[in-house]
Amino acid sequence: MSIKVKQDGDMLNIYLPLETPHTSKSGKSMVIASTYGPQTTTAEYEGEVIVVVANAFVYVKNNESNRRKAK
């Protein structure tokens, strides 16, 4: 897994490779990209290394609890 972080002015862009969707641990969503925990980057903020954690997912269709939360 390779992540890329790019500073663009006052924005931090995080690039993650899309994966084959797989069920999250809770079973409520399908994970499509993740850092799988904290990842140290080569980017810095005020002289300190930036560490990122990111997850991208979609809700599982026809899951009643997800529909209630989305309202």
CHARMM internal coordinates of N, CA and C (Angstrom, degrees):
IC EDIT
DIST 1 N 1 CA 1.4410
DIST 1 CA 1 C 1.5215
ANGL 1 N 1 CA 1 C 108.18
DIST 1 C 2 N 1.3104
ANGL 1 CA 1 C 2 N 115.49
DIHE 1 N 1 CA 1 C 2 N 128.47
DIST 2 N 2 CA 1.4619
ANGL 1 C 2 N 2 CA 118.96
DIHE 1 CA 1 C 2 N 2 CA 177.87
DIST 2 CA 2 C 1.5199
ANGL 2 N 2 CA 2 C 109.06
DIHE 1 C 2 N 2 CA 2 C -124.65
DIST 2 C 3 N 1.3260
ANGL 2 CA 2 C 3 N 115.12
DIHE 2 N 2 CA 2 C 3 N 128.74
DIST 3 N 3 CA 1.4543
ANGL 2 C 3 N 3 CA 119.27
DIHE 2 CA 2 C 3 N 3 CA 174.99
DIST 3 CA 3 C 1.5176
ANGL 3 N 3 CA 3 C 107.53
DIHE 2 C 3 N 3 CA 3 C -110.74
DIST 3 C 4 N 1.3142
ANGL 3 CA 3 C 4 N 114.85
DIHE 3 N 3 CA 3 C 4 N 154.11
DIST 4 N 4 CA 1.4497
ANGL 3 C 4 N 4 CA 120.49
DIHE 3 CA 3 C 4 N 4 CA 177.98
DIST 4 CA 4 C 1.5228
ANGL 4 N 4 CA 4 C 107.32
DIHE 3 C 4 N 4 CA 4 C -128.74
DIST 4 C 5 N 1.3146
ANGL 4 CA 4 C 5 N 115.72
DIHE 4 N 4 CA 4 C 5 N 134.93
DIST 5 N 5 CA 1.4525
ANGL 4 C 5 N 5 CA 121.69
DIHE 4 CA 4 C 5 N 5 CA 178.32
DIST 5 CA 5 C 1.5166
ANGL 5 N 5 CA 5 C 107.89
DIHE 4 C 5 N 5 CA 5 C -123.00
DIST 5 C 6 N 1.3224
ANGL 5 CA 5 C 6 N 115.37
DIHE 5 N 5 CA 5 C 6 N 132.94
DIST 6 N 6 CA 1.4601
ANGL 5 C 6 N 6 CA 120.10
DIHE 5 CA 5 C 6 N 6 CA -178.88
DIST 6 CA 6 C 1.5248
ANGL 6 N 6 CA 6 C 109.38
DIHE 5 C 6 N 6 CA 6 C -133.74
DIST 6 C 7 N 1.3208
ANGL 6 CA 6 C 7 N 116.28
DIHE 6 N 6 CA 6 C 7 N 128.92
DIST 7 N 7 CA 1.4521
ANGL 6 C 7 N 7 CA 120.94
DIHE 6 CA 6 C 7 N 7 CA 174.43
DIST 7 CA 7 C 1.5183
ANGL 7 N 7 CA 7 C 108.13
DIHE 6 C 7 N 7 CA 7 C -87.98
DIST 7 C 8 N 1.3326
ANGL 7 CA 7 C 8 N 116.16
DIHE 7 N 7 CA 7 C 8 N 128.89
DIST 8 N 8 CA 1.4539
ANGL 7 C 8 N 8 CA 122.54
DIHE 7 CA 7 C 8 N 8 CA -179.95
DIST 8 CA 8 C 1.5227
ANGL 8 N 8 CA 8 C 107.14
DIHE 7 C 8 N 8 CA 8 C -132.24
DIST 8 C 9 N 1.3217
ANGL 8 CA 8 C 9 N 115.82
DIHE 8 N 8 CA 8 C 9 N 90.94
DIST 9 N 9 CA 1.4633
ANGL 8 C 9 N 9 CA 119.77
DIHE 8 CA 8 C 9 N 9 CA -175.31
DIST 9 CA 9 C 1.5192
ANGL 9 N 9 CA 9 C 109.69
DIHE 8 C 9 N 9 CA 9 C 65.66
DIST 9 C 10 N 1.3430
ANGL 9 CA 9 C 10 N 115.67
DIHE 9 N 9 CA 9 C 10 N -123.57
DIST 10 N 10 CA 1.4650
ANGL 9 C 10 N 10 CA 118.94
DIHE 9 CA 9 C 10 N 10 CA 179.28
DIST 10 CA 10 C 1.5297
ANGL 10 N 10 CA 10 C 112.21
DIHE 9 C 10 N 10 CA 10 C -97.18
DIST 10 C 11 N 1.3331
ANGL 10 CA 10 C 11 N 116.60
DIHE 10 N 10 CA 10 C 11 N 20.54
DIST 11 N 11 CA 1.4657
ANGL 10 C 11 N 11 CA 121.88
DIHE 10 CA 10 C 11 N 11 CA 177.96
DIST 11 CA 11 C 1.5279
ANGL 11 N 11 CA 11 C 110.01
DIHE 10 C 11 N 11 CA 11 C -114.96
DIST 11 C 12 N 1.3263
ANGL 11 CA 11 C 12 N 115.59
DIHE 11 N 11 CA 11 C 12 N 145.74
DIST 12 N 12 CA 1.4562
ANGL 11 C 12 N 12 CA 122.00
DIHE 11 CA 11 C 12 N 12 CA 173.71
DIST 12 CA 12 C 1.5191
ANGL 12 N 12 CA 12 C 106.91
DIHE 11 C 12 N 12 CA 12 C -115.10
DIST 12 C 13 N 1.3046
ANGL 12 CA 12 C 13 N 117.10
DIHE 12 N 12 CA 12 C 13 N 113.97
DIST 13 N 13 CA 1.4601
ANGL 12 C 13 N 13 CA 122.42
DIHE 12 CA 12 C 13 N 13 CA 179.98
DIST 13 CA 13 C 1.5148
ANGL 13 N 13 CA 13 C 109.29
DIHE 12 C 13 N 13 CA 13 C -96.61
DIST 13 C 14 N 1.3240
ANGL 13 CA 13 C 14 N 115.61
DIHE 13 N 13 CA 13 C 14 N 129.50
DIST 14 N 14 CA 1.4628
ANGL 13 C 14 N 14 CA 122.27
DIHE 13 CA 13 C 14 N 14 CA 179.74
DIST 14 CA 14 C 1.5216
ANGL 14 N 14 CA 14 C 107.77
DIHE 13 C 14 N 14 CA 14 C -114.45
DIST 14 C 15 N 1.3200
ANGL 14 CA 14 C 15 N 116.48
DIHE 14 N 14 CA 14 C 15 N 124.35
DIST 15 N 15 CA 1.4566
ANGL 14 C 15 N 15 CA 122.51
DIHE 14 CA 14 C 15 N 15 CA -179.63
DIST 15 CA 15 C 1.5199
ANGL 15 N 15 CA 15 C 108.77
DIHE 14 C 15 N 15 CA 15 C -111.62
DIST 15 C 16 N 1.3349
ANGL 15 CA 15 C 16 N 115.87
DIHE 15 N 15 CA 15 C 16 N 122.74
DIST 16 N 16 CA 1.4631
ANGL 15 C 16 N 16 CA 122.18
DIHE 15 CA 15 C 16 N 16 CA 178.43
DIST 16 CA 16 C 1.5195
ANGL 16 N 16 CA 16 C 108.65
DIHE 15 C 16 N 16 CA 16 C -122.35
DIST 16 C 17 N 1.3164
ANGL 16 CA 16 C 17 N 118.14
DIHE 16 N 16 CA 16 C 17 N 140.84
DIST 17 N 17 CA 1.4603
ANGL 16 C 17 N 17 CA 119.02
DIHE 16 CA 16 C 17 N 17 CA 175.46
DIST 17 CA 17 C 1.5335
ANGL 17 N 17 CA 17 C 110.20
DIHE 16 C 17 N 17 CA 17 C -71.20
DIST 17 C 18 N 1.3294
ANGL 17 CA 17 C 18 N 116.49
DIHE 17 N 17 CA 17 C 18 N 136.71
DIST 18 N 18 CA 1.4555
ANGL 17 C 18 N 18 CA 120.09
DIHE 17 CA 17 C 18 N 18 CA 175.20
DIST 18 CA 18 C 1.5197
ANGL 18 N 18 CA 18 C 108.82
DIHE 17 C 18 N 18 CA 18 C -71.63
DIST 18 C 19 N 1.3237
ANGL 18 CA 18 C 19 N 115.15
DIHE 18 N 18 CA 18 C 19 N 143.93
DIST 19 N 19 CA 1.4584
ANGL 18 C 19 N 19 CA 121.85
DIHE 18 CA 18 C 19 N 19 CA -178.20
DIST 19 CA 19 C 1.5218
ANGL 19 N 19 CA 19 C 109.90
DIHE 18 C 19 N 19 CA 19 C -114.64
DIST 19 C 20 N 1.2995
ANGL 19 CA 19 C 20 N 116.15
DIHE 19 N 19 CA 19 C 20 N 167.26
DIST 20 N 20 CA 1.4516
ANGL 19 C 20 N 20 CA 119.89
DIHE 19 CA 19 C 20 N 20 CA 167.98
DIST 20 CA 20 C 1.5222
ANGL 20 N 20 CA 20 C 106.28
DIHE 19 C 20 N 20 CA 20 C -65.42
DIST 20 C 21 N 1.3327
ANGL 20 CA 20 C 21 N 118.91
DIHE 20 N 20 CA 20 C 21 N 126.20
DIST 21 N 21 CA 1.4672
ANGL 20 C 21 N 21 CA 120.22
DIHE 20 CA 20 C 21 N 21 CA -176.93
DIST 21 CA 21 C 1.5208
ANGL 21 N 21 CA 21 C 112.15
DIHE 20 C 21 N 21 CA 21 C -55.59
DIST 21 C 22 N 1.3383
ANGL 21 CA 21 C 22 N 114.88
DIHE 21 N 21 CA 21 C 22 N 138.13
DIST 22 N 22 CA 1.4585
ANGL 21 C 22 N 22 CA 120.01
DIHE 21 CA 21 C 22 N 22 CA 174.95
DIST 22 CA 22 C 1.5242
ANGL 22 N 22 CA 22 C 108.80
DIHE 21 C 22 N 22 CA 22 C -139.89
DIST 22 C 23 N 1.3081
ANGL 22 CA 22 C 23 N 115.70
DIHE 22 N 22 CA 22 C 23 N 152.54
DIST 23 N 23 CA 1.4523
ANGL 22 C 23 N 23 CA 121.85
DIHE 22 CA 22 C 23 N 23 CA -175.35
DIST 23 CA 23 C 1.5312
ANGL 23 N 23 CA 23 C 110.89
DIHE 22 C 23 N 23 CA 23 C -66.40
DIST 23 C 24 N 1.3425
ANGL 23 CA 23 C 24 N 115.62
DIHE 23 N 23 CA 23 C 24 N 135.72
DIST 24 N 24 CA 1.4606
ANGL 23 C 24 N 24 CA 120.92
DIHE 23 CA 23 C 24 N 24 CA 176.43
DIST 24 CA 24 C 1.5243
ANGL 24 N 24 CA 24 C 109.54
DIHE 23 C 24 N 24 CA 24 C -69.16
DIST 24 C 25 N 1.3302
ANGL 24 CA 24 C 25 N 116.47
DIHE 24 N 24 CA 24 C 25 N 168.31
DIST 25 N 25 CA 1.4643
ANGL 24 C 25 N 25 CA 120.03
DIHE 24 CA 24 C 25 N 25 CA 179.87
DIST 25 CA 25 C 1.5167
ANGL 25 N 25 CA 25 C 112.25
DIHE 24 C 25 N 25 CA 25 C -60.19
DIST 25 C 26 N 1.3485
ANGL 25 CA 25 C 26 N 116.92
DIHE 25 N 25 CA 25 C 26 N -35.27
DIST 26 N 26 CA 1.4637
ANGL 25 C 26 N 26 CA 120.52
DIHE 25 CA 25 C 26 N 26 CA -179.35
DIST 26 CA 26 C 1.5184
ANGL 26 N 26 CA 26 C 112.23
DIHE 25 C 26 N 26 CA 26 C -77.19
DIST 26 C 27 N 1.3350
ANGL 26 CA 26 C 27 N 116.90
DIHE 26 N 26 CA 26 C 27 N -19.83
DIST 27 N 27 CA 1.4507
ANGL 26 C 27 N 27 CA 120.99
DIHE 26 CA 26 C 27 N 27 CA -177.69
DIST 27 CA 27 C 1.5198
ANGL 27 N 27 CA 27 C 113.86
DIHE 26 C 27 N 27 CA 27 C 82.35
DIST 27 C 28 N 1.3265
ANGL 27 CA 27 C 28 N 117.35
DIHE 27 N 27 CA 27 C 28 N 2.34
DIST 28 N 28 CA 1.4649
ANGL 27 C 28 N 28 CA 121.03
DIHE 27 CA 27 C 28 N 28 CA -176.98
DIST 28 CA 28 C 1.5214
ANGL 28 N 28 CA 28 C 113.26
DIHE 27 C 28 N 28 CA 28 C -90.05
DIST 28 C 29 N 1.3239
ANGL 28 CA 28 C 29 N 117.13
DIHE 28 N 28 CA 28 C 29 N -13.98
DIST 29 N 29 CA 1.4619
ANGL 28 C 29 N 29 CA 119.46
DIHE 28 CA 28 C 29 N 29 CA -177.35
DIST 29 CA 29 C 1.5241
ANGL 29 N 29 CA 29 C 110.68
DIHE 28 C 29 N 29 CA 29 C -145.33
DIST 29 C 30 N 1.3345
ANGL 29 CA 29 C 30 N 114.16
DIHE 29 N 29 CA 29 C 30 N 169.16
DIST 30 N 30 CA 1.4572
ANGL 29 C 30 N 30 CA 121.57
DIHE 29 CA 29 C 30 N 30 CA 176.03
DIST 30 CA 30 C 1.5285
ANGL 30 N 30 CA 30 C 107.18
DIHE 29 C 30 N 30 CA 30 C -113.01
DIST 30 C 31 N 1.3143
ANGL 30 CA 30 C 31 N 117.15
DIHE 30 N 30 CA 30 C 31 N 120.24
DIST 31 N 31 CA 1.4632
ANGL 30 C 31 N 31 CA 122.31
DIHE 30 CA 30 C 31 N 31 CA -179.78
DIST 31 CA 31 C 1.5243
ANGL 31 N 31 CA 31 C 108.37
DIHE 30 C 31 N 31 CA 31 C -77.56
DIST 31 C 32 N 1.3530
ANGL 31 CA 31 C 32 N 116.12
DIHE 31 N 31 CA 31 C 32 N 130.52
DIST 32 N 32 CA 1.4648
ANGL 31 C 32 N 32 CA 119.79
DIHE 31 CA 31 C 32 N 32 CA 178.58
DIST 32 CA 32 C 1.5271
ANGL 32 N 32 CA 32 C 112.29
DIHE 31 C 32 N 32 CA 32 C -116.37
DIST 32 C 33 N 1.3344
ANGL 32 CA 32 C 33 N 117.44
DIHE 32 N 32 CA 32 C 33 N -13.01
DIST 33 N 33 CA 1.4696
ANGL 32 C 33 N 33 CA 122.23
DIHE 32 CA 32 C 33 N 33 CA 175.08
DIST 33 CA 33 C 1.5204
ANGL 33 N 33 CA 33 C 108.04
DIHE 32 C 33 N 33 CA 33 C -165.23
DIST 33 C 34 N 1.3211
ANGL 33 CA 33 C 34 N 116.39
DIHE 33 N 33 CA 33 C 34 N 144.32
DIST 34 N 34 CA 1.4613
ANGL 33 C 34 N 34 CA 119.94
DIHE 33 CA 33 C 34 N 34 CA -179.82
DIST 34 CA 34 C 1.5227
ANGL 34 N 34 CA 34 C 111.20
DIHE 33 C 34 N 34 CA 34 C -162.67
DIST 34 C 35 N 1.3277
ANGL 34 CA 34 C 35 N 115.25
DIHE 34 N 34 CA 34 C 35 N 151.67
DIST 35 N 35 CA 1.4603
ANGL 34 C 35 N 35 CA 119.94
DIHE 34 CA 34 C 35 N 35 CA 171.56
DIST 35 CA 35 C 1.5242
ANGL 35 N 35 CA 35 C 110.17
DIHE 34 C 35 N 35 CA 35 C -87.89
DIST 35 C 36 N 1.3377
ANGL 35 CA 35 C 36 N 117.44
DIHE 35 N 35 CA 35 C 36 N -11.37
DIST 36 N 36 CA 1.4665
ANGL 35 C 36 N 36 CA 122.75
DIHE 35 CA 35 C 36 N 36 CA -177.94
DIST 36 CA 36 C 1.5207
ANGL 36 N 36 CA 36 C 111.16
DIHE 35 C 36 N 36 CA 36 C 54.47
DIST 36 C 37 N 1.3111
ANGL 36 CA 36 C 37 N 115.13
DIHE 36 N 36 CA 36 C 37 N 50.18
DIST 37 N 37 CA 1.4589
ANGL 36 C 37 N 37 CA 121.18
DIHE 36 CA 36 C 37 N 37 CA 178.15
DIST 37 CA 37 C 1.5212
ANGL 37 N 37 CA 37 C 110.88
DIHE 36 C 37 N 37 CA 37 C 107.12
DIST 37 C 38 N 1.3292
ANGL 37 CA 37 C 38 N 116.10
DIHE 37 N 37 CA 37 C 38 N 177.89
DIST 38 N 38 CA 1.4702
ANGL 37 C 38 N 38 CA 120.83
DIHE 37 CA 37 C 38 N 38 CA -177.54
DIST 38 CA 38 C 1.5273
ANGL 38 N 38 CA 38 C 112.26
DIHE 37 C 38 N 38 CA 38 C -60.80
DIST 38 C 39 N 1.3314
ANGL 38 CA 38 C 39 N 115.73
DIHE 38 N 38 CA 38 C 39 N 134.65
DIST 39 N 39 CA 1.4607
ANGL 38 C 39 N 39 CA 121.85
DIHE 38 CA 38 C 39 N 39 CA 178.20
DIST 39 CA 39 C 1.5279
ANGL 39 N 39 CA 39 C 108.93
DIHE 38 C 39 N 39 CA 39 C -125.91
DIST 39 C 40 N 1.3090
ANGL 39 CA 39 C 40 N 116.47
DIHE 39 N 39 CA 39 C 40 N 124.15
DIST 40 N 40 CA 1.4592
ANGL 39 C 40 N 40 CA 121.94
DIHE 39 CA 39 C 40 N 40 CA 176.11
DIST 40 CA 40 C 1.5168
ANGL 40 N 40 CA 40 C 108.69
DIHE 39 C 40 N 40 CA 40 C -74.71
DIST 40 C 41 N 1.3361
ANGL 40 CA 40 C 41 N 116.37
DIHE 40 N 40 CA 40 C 41 N 137.29
DIST 41 N 41 CA 1.4624
ANGL 40 C 41 N 41 CA 120.78
DIHE 40 CA 40 C 41 N 41 CA -179.06
DIST 41 CA 41 C 1.5291
ANGL 41 N 41 CA 41 C 109.79
DIHE 40 C 41 N 41 CA 41 C -112.35
DIST 41 C 42 N 1.3084
ANGL 41 CA 41 C 42 N 115.61
DIHE 41 N 41 CA 41 C 42 N 176.64
DIST 42 N 42 CA 1.4668
ANGL 41 C 42 N 42 CA 120.33
DIHE 41 CA 41 C 42 N 42 CA 174.27
DIST 42 CA 42 C 1.5256
ANGL 42 N 42 CA 42 C 110.72
DIHE 41 C 42 N 42 CA 42 C -91.26
DIST 42 C 43 N 1.3410
ANGL 42 CA 42 C 43 N 116.88
DIHE 42 N 42 CA 42 C 43 N -7.22
DIST 43 N 43 CA 1.4706
ANGL 42 C 43 N 43 CA 120.99
DIHE 42 CA 42 C 43 N 43 CA 179.20
DIST 43 CA 43 C 1.5303
ANGL 43 N 43 CA 43 C 110.32
DIHE 42 C 43 N 43 CA 43 C -76.77
DIST 43 C 44 N 1.3160
ANGL 43 CA 43 C 44 N 115.90
DIHE 43 N 43 CA 43 C 44 N 153.15
DIST 44 N 44 CA 1.4585
ANGL 43 C 44 N 44 CA 121.13
DIHE 43 CA 43 C 44 N 44 CA 179.55
DIST 44 CA 44 C 1.5207
ANGL 44 N 44 CA 44 C 111.02
DIHE 43 C 44 N 44 CA 44 C -130.46
DIST 44 C 45 N 1.3267
ANGL 44 CA 44 C 45 N 115.24
DIHE 44 N 44 CA 44 C 45 N 152.51
DIST 45 N 45 CA 1.4597
ANGL 44 C 45 N 45 CA 123.00
DIHE 44 CA 44 C 45 N 45 CA 174.01
DIST 45 CA 45 C 1.5194
ANGL 45 N 45 CA 45 C 107.41
DIHE 44 C 45 N 45 CA 45 C -130.35
DIST 45 C 46 N 1.3231
ANGL 45 CA 45 C 46 N 115.84
DIHE 45 N 45 CA 45 C 46 N 117.22
DIST 46 N 46 CA 1.4676
ANGL 45 C 46 N 46 CA 122.08
DIHE 45 CA 45 C 46 N 46 CA -177.74
DIST 46 CA 46 C 1.5260
ANGL 46 N 46 CA 46 C 111.41
DIHE 45 C 46 N 46 CA 46 C 50.22
DIST 46 C 47 N 1.3367
ANGL 46 CA 46 C 47 N 116.04
DIHE 46 N 46 CA 46 C 47 N 42.06
DIST 47 N 47 CA 1.4563
ANGL 46 C 47 N 47 CA 121.95
DIHE 46 CA 46 C 47 N 47 CA 176.47
DIST 47 CA 47 C 1.5198
ANGL 47 N 47 CA 47 C 115.47
DIHE 46 C 47 N 47 CA 47 C 83.38
DIST 47 C 48 N 1.3202
ANGL 47 CA 47 C 48 N 117.55
DIHE 47 N 47 CA 47 C 48 N -1.34
DIST 48 N 48 CA 1.4655
ANGL 47 C 48 N 48 CA 121.34
DIHE 47 CA 47 C 48 N 48 CA -179.91
DIST 48 CA 48 C 1.5233
ANGL 48 N 48 CA 48 C 109.76
DIHE 47 C 48 N 48 CA 48 C -107.22
DIST 48 C 49 N 1.3264
ANGL 48 CA 48 C 49 N 116.19
DIHE 48 N 48 CA 48 C 49 N 141.80
DIST 49 N 49 CA 1.4639
ANGL 48 C 49 N 49 CA 121.63
DIHE 48 CA 48 C 49 N 49 CA 178.79
DIST 49 CA 49 C 1.5308
ANGL 49 N 49 CA 49 C 109.41
DIHE 48 C 49 N 49 CA 49 C -67.12
DIST 49 C 50 N 1.3282
ANGL 49 CA 49 C 50 N 116.41
DIHE 49 N 49 CA 49 C 50 N 136.70
DIST 50 N 50 CA 1.4600
ANGL 49 C 50 N 50 CA 121.74
DIHE 49 CA 49 C 50 N 50 CA 178.54
DIST 50 CA 50 C 1.5219
ANGL 50 N 50 CA 50 C 109.33
DIHE 49 C 50 N 50 CA 50 C -88.04
DIST 50 C 51 N 1.3314
ANGL 50 CA 50 C 51 N 115.54
DIHE 50 N 50 CA 50 C 51 N 131.85
DIST 51 N 51 CA 1.4611
ANGL 50 C 51 N 51 CA 122.91
DIHE 50 CA 50 C 51 N 51 CA 176.06
DIST 51 CA 51 C 1.5287
ANGL 51 N 51 CA 51 C 106.39
DIHE 50 C 51 N 51 CA 51 C -113.78
DIST 51 C 52 N 1.3293
ANGL 51 CA 51 C 52 N 117.03
DIHE 51 N 51 CA 51 C 52 N 133.65
DIST 52 N 52 CA 1.4662
ANGL 51 C 52 N 52 CA 120.52
DIHE 51 CA 51 C 52 N 52 CA -178.79
DIST 52 CA 52 C 1.5211
ANGL 52 N 52 CA 52 C 111.57
DIHE 51 C 52 N 52 CA 52 C -122.28
DIST 52 C 53 N 1.3205
ANGL 52 CA 52 C 53 N 114.55
DIHE 52 N 52 CA 52 C 53 N 151.32
DIST 53 N 53 CA 1.4577
ANGL 52 C 53 N 53 CA 123.83
DIHE 52 CA 52 C 53 N 53 CA 170.66
DIST 53 CA 53 C 1.5198
ANGL 53 N 53 CA 53 C 105.50
DIHE 52 C 53 N 53 CA 53 C -133.07
DIST 53 C 54 N 1.3245
ANGL 53 CA 53 C 54 N 117.35
DIHE 53 N 53 CA 53 C 54 N 126.39
DIST 54 N 54 CA 1.4611
ANGL 53 C 54 N 54 CA 119.92
DIHE 53 CA 53 C 54 N 54 CA -178.78
DIST 54 CA 54 C 1.5190
ANGL 54 N 54 CA 54 C 110.89
DIHE 53 C 54 N 54 CA 54 C -146.00
DIST 54 C 55 N 1.3260
ANGL 54 CA 54 C 55 N 114.81
DIHE 54 N 54 CA 54 C 55 N 143.01
DIST 55 N 55 CA 1.4554
ANGL 54 C 55 N 55 CA 122.42
DIHE 54 CA 54 C 55 N 55 CA 175.57
DIST 55 CA 55 C 1.5233
ANGL 55 N 55 CA 55 C 108.30
DIHE 54 C 55 N 55 CA 55 C -136.91
DIST 55 C 56 N 1.3123
ANGL 55 CA 55 C 56 N 116.80
DIHE 55 N 55 CA 55 C 56 N 137.77
DIST 56 N 56 CA 1.4585
ANGL 55 C 56 N 56 CA 122.11
DIHE 55 CA 55 C 56 N 56 CA 173.33
DIST 56 CA 56 C 1.5221
ANGL 56 N 56 CA 56 C 106.81
DIHE 55 C 56 N 56 CA 56 C -124.06
DIST 56 C 57 N 1.3391
ANGL 56 CA 56 C 57 N 115.87
DIHE 56 N 56 CA 56 C 57 N 132.83
DIST 57 N 57 CA 1.4549
ANGL 56 C 57 N 57 CA 119.50
DIHE 56 CA 56 C 57 N 57 CA -176.67
DIST 57 CA 57 C 1.5135
ANGL 57 N 57 CA 57 C 110.40
DIHE 56 C 57 N 57 CA 57 C -150.39
DIST 57 C 58 N 1.3211
ANGL 57 CA 57 C 58 N 115.18
DIHE 57 N 57 CA 57 C 58 N 166.23
DIST 58 N 58 CA 1.4567
ANGL 57 C 58 N 58 CA 122.86
DIHE 57 CA 57 C 58 N 58 CA 170.96
DIST 58 CA 58 C 1.5224
ANGL 58 N 58 CA 58 C 106.93
DIHE 57 C 58 N 58 CA 58 C -125.99
DIST 58 C 59 N 1.3423
ANGL 58 CA 58 C 59 N 115.38
DIHE 58 N 58 CA 58 C 59 N 146.67
DIST 59 N 59 CA 1.4607
ANGL 58 C 59 N 59 CA 118.74
DIHE 58 CA 58 C 59 N 59 CA 178.07
DIST 59 CA 59 C 1.5205
ANGL 59 N 59 CA 59 C 110.59
DIHE 58 C 59 N 59 CA 59 C -70.44
DIST 59 C 60 N 1.3204
ANGL 59 CA 59 C 60 N 115.29
DIHE 59 N 59 CA 59 C 60 N 147.00
DIST 60 N 60 CA 1.4603
ANGL 59 C 60 N 60 CA 121.46
DIHE 59 CA 59 C 60 N 60 CA 176.51
DIST 60 CA 60 C 1.5250
ANGL 60 N 60 CA 60 C 107.26
DIHE 59 C 60 N 60 CA 60 C -70.46
DIST 60 C 61 N 1.3248
ANGL 60 CA 60 C 61 N 116.85
DIHE 60 N 60 CA 60 C 61 N 131.32
DIST 61 N 61 CA 1.4601
ANGL 60 C 61 N 61 CA 121.10
DIHE 60 CA 60 C 61 N 61 CA -179.86
DIST 61 CA 61 C 1.5201
ANGL 61 N 61 CA 61 C 110.67
DIHE 60 C 61 N 61 CA 61 C -64.15
DIST 61 C 62 N 1.3272
ANGL 61 CA 61 C 62 N 114.48
DIHE 61 N 61 CA 61 C 62 N 147.82
DIST 62 N 62 CA 1.4692
ANGL 61 C 62 N 62 CA 122.55
DIHE 61 CA 61 C 62 N 62 CA 176.80
DIST 62 CA 62 C 1.5163
ANGL 62 N 62 CA 62 C 113.66
DIHE 61 C 62 N 62 CA 62 C 64.40
DIST 62 C 63 N 1.3185
ANGL 62 CA 62 C 63 N 117.62
DIHE 62 N 62 CA 62 C 63 N 27.47
DIST 63 N 63 CA 1.4550
ANGL 62 C 63 N 63 CA 121.17
DIHE 62 CA 62 C 63 N 63 CA 175.96
DIST 63 CA 63 C 1.5242
ANGL 63 N 63 CA 63 C 107.05
DIHE 62 C 63 N 63 CA 63 C -99.78
DIST 63 C 64 N 1.3164
ANGL 63 CA 63 C 64 N 117.96
DIHE 63 N 63 CA 63 C 64 N 110.02
DIST 64 N 64 CA 1.4679
ANGL 63 C 64 N 64 CA 123.35
DIHE 63 CA 63 C 64 N 64 CA -174.12
DIST 64 CA 64 C 1.5251
ANGL 64 N 64 CA 64 C 112.76
DIHE 63 C 64 N 64 CA 64 C -56.77
DIST 64 C 65 N 1.3252
ANGL 64 CA 64 C 65 N 118.27
DIHE 64 N 64 CA 64 C 65 N -41.96
DIST 65 N 65 CA 1.4646
ANGL 64 C 65 N 65 CA 119.63
DIHE 64 CA 64 C 65 N 65 CA -178.44
DIST 65 CA 65 C 1.5278
ANGL 65 N 65 CA 65 C 111.88
DIHE 64 C 65 N 65 CA 65 C -64.84
DIST 65 C 66 N 1.3361
ANGL 65 CA 65 C 66 N 118.84
DIHE 65 N 65 CA 65 C 66 N -33.03
DIST 66 N 66 CA 1.4522
ANGL 65 C 66 N 66 CA 121.54
DIHE 65 CA 65 C 66 N 66 CA 177.40
DIST 66 CA 66 C 1.5138
ANGL 66 N 66 CA 66 C 111.33
DIHE 65 C 66 N 66 CA 66 C -68.44
DIST 66 C 67 N 1.3229
ANGL 66 CA 66 C 67 N 118.16
DIHE 66 N 66 CA 66 C 67 N -38.55
DIST 67 N 67 CA 1.4577
ANGL 66 C 67 N 67 CA 121.17
DIHE 66 CA 66 C 67 N 67 CA -179.35
DIST 67 CA 67 C 1.5274
ANGL 67 N 67 CA 67 C 110.87
DIHE 66 C 67 N 67 CA 67 C -66.45
DIST 67 C 68 N 1.3149
ANGL 67 CA 67 C 68 N 117.85
DIHE 67 N 67 CA 67 C 68 N -36.36
DIST 68 N 68 CA 1.4769
ANGL 67 C 68 N 68 CA 120.55
DIHE 67 CA 67 C 68 N 68 CA 178.64
DIST 68 CA 68 C 1.5138
ANGL 68 N 68 CA 68 C 110.15
DIHE 67 C 68 N 68 CA 68 C -65.71
DIST 68 C 69 N 1.3427
ANGL 68 CA 68 C 69 N 118.76
DIHE 68 N 68 CA 68 C 69 N -41.60
DIST 69 N 69 CA 1.4611
ANGL 68 C 69 N 69 CA 122.53
DIHE 68 CA 68 C 69 N 69 CA -177.86
DIST 69 CA 69 C 1.5210
ANGL 69 N 69 CA 69 C 111.87
DIHE 68 C 69 N 69 CA 69 C -69.97
DIST 69 C 70 N 1.3193
ANGL 69 CA 69 C 70 N 117.94
DIHE 69 N 69 CA 69 C 70 N -31.73
DIST 70 N 70 CA 1.4591
ANGL 69 C 70 N 70 CA 121.43
DIHE 69 CA 69 C 70 N 70 CA -175.03
DIST 70 CA 70 C 1.5208
ANGL 70 N 70 CA 70 C 112.83
DIHE 69 C 70 N 70 CA 70 C -73.51
DIST 70 C 71 N 1.3130
ANGL 70 CA 70 C 71 N 119.35
DIHE 70 N 70 CA 70 C 71 N -14.89
DIST 71 N 71 CA 1.4750
ANGL 70 C 71 N 71 CA 121.86
DIHE 70 CA 70 C 71 N 71 CA -176.79
DIST 71 CA 71 C 1.4903
ANGL 71 N 71 CA 71 C 112.40
DIHE 70 C 71 N 71 CA 71 C -73.38
END
COOR INIT
IC SEED 1 N 1 CA 1 C
IC BUILD
